[in-house]
């Protein structure tokens, strides 16, 4: 497709930025040393400078080497937005390891799949998440577990009691790990730019979570694109910049557009461990200076309804970014009225190392699109026969560019399904590009349910429901929801008439992360099916629209 979007680019944006060579580790060292005295991260009243972060990251890398963790091995990080996250993530990359980000809310079943698939032997875990780890421990092949307490790095290192009974993996407290690693010499590790930096897990159309292989080159390409798109518009008078980072760093959006973007220009992340605690989030925004923030539609809507949001000073905030799910016009209008600025919509995927497109940052108002394709990014809109359609016509959005993943970890079959013969990534989203190059999304090709920006796949939930002995059949579809946009809803045929919705809710809660659990359960005598016996989700989706809250 001709790059018609280039004619709508702000004149300040370079459409062909240079991608630096080397590794992400070299980028980390260079920028942490350049901005050594500046604040890099803030959490619960404690600031961590770039210099302090680099020293702690080097200590973590030194400890991994001391433990015999070889370059290229996967290191899983299961943390919310706390100071230990960048320390462990940067440290693993400095040691030449591959970072595997893990949702700290995952259940034992979900952990067993992801950690087993990644082949991770080292895990850095949030102490409150330990019950799920301990439940799954027999199925995991972990050799060492680093426990991060809620007060880690916030003050003087407290004494930590050892865990475990001598069998299984070795347990370590983060404080002991950093103390031991600080004494280890850390020589630079040569890393091939085409080797993995992250295994970033995403759902698949079958509901099986797959690890998108994001190489060092992919990450550096994405950062070059972000810098070209945003740097010309960042007000110098507001430097050093501080970003309210409420989206989880284990998610690709906050990882790349938050933690790594701030690294590029020596800005800091105000880490919000739990954005669901709106009182704490608003209090932080009231008391801490910030210049940017990121969120999703549901977060902005919730903030607009908070009784103290009008006490927040937005005078130094120049941009509010959004993505992961569609931003509603009413929310944009409310945010504009409150803050004096629009919401900058973006579109991306885990497989594209975050961004595919973003609205311009030159002050143009929200237009309902997901912006213009990023520099160095090609878009092709294709029909079901993979023929490119014309301007304004709907089709599947296909993407090609230096930020597109190398493939799925150990899944060449799934990689082949995701890519076209000419090297485009099939997004699974239906959209169009208008004559001025603005990309618009109209529907999803997949049955995926988007809960507050997180992908939820019906097949995974159905598989759990069908393991209940009282369930005969189950189908899961999207149910509209005012707070989350949409949530999973289940239609169930009982095997045993004594089965109740409460019983099934409790069963799912033990098997699935909270946002994946069906919020509505409807019992039916039968489910609609095709002549060959396939359940007609489409018919159920029509019915589910009437169930929305």
Secondary structure as UniProt FT lines:
FT   HELIX           4..8
FT   TURN            11..12
FT   TURN            15..16
FT   HELIX           24..34
FT   TURN            35..37
FT   STRAND          39..43
FT   TURN            44..45
FT   STRAND          46..49
FT   HELIX           50..66
FT   TURN            67..68
FT   TURN            71..72
FT   STRAND          74..78
FT   HELIX           83..94
FT   TURN            95..96
FT   STRAND          98..101
FT   TURN            104..105
FT   HELIX           108..118
FT   STRAND          122..126
FT   HELIX           127..129
FT   HELIX           130..136
FT   HELIX           137..139
FT   STRAND          144..148
FT   TURN            150..153
FT   STRAND          170..173
FT   HELIX           174..181
FT   TURN            182..183
FT   TURN            193..194
FT   STRAND          196..202
FT   TURN            205..206
FT   STRAND          210..215
FT   HELIX           216..230
FT   HELIX           231..233
FT   HELIX           236..238
FT   STRAND          242..245
FT   TURN            249..250
FT   HELIX           252..254
FT   HELIX           255..260
FT   HELIX           261..265
FT   STRAND          268..271
FT   TURN            275..276
FT   HELIX           278..287
FT   STRAND          292..295
FT   HELIX           297..304
FT   TURN            307..308
FT   HELIX           309..311
FT   TURN            315..316
FT   STRAND          319..322
FT   HELIX           329..339
FT   STRAND          343..349
FT   HELIX           350..352
FT   STRAND          354..358
FT   STRAND          372..373
FT   TURN            375..376
FT   STRAND          378..382
FT   TURN            384..385
FT   TURN            391..392
FT   STRAND          395..400
FT   TURN            402..403
FT   STRAND          407..408
FT   TURN            409..410
FT   HELIX           412..418
FT   TURN            421..422
FT   STRAND          425..433
FT   TURN            435..436
FT   STRAND          438..444
FT   STRAND          449..451
FT   TURN            452..453
FT   STRAND          454..456
FT   HELIX           458..465
FT   TURN            466..467
FT   TURN            469..470
FT   STRAND          471..481
FT   TURN            482..484
FT   STRAND          485..494
FT   TURN            497..498
FT   HELIX           501..509
FT   TURN            510..511
FT   HELIX           514..516
FT   STRAND          520..523
FT   TURN            531..532
FT   HELIX           537..544
FT   TURN            545..547
//
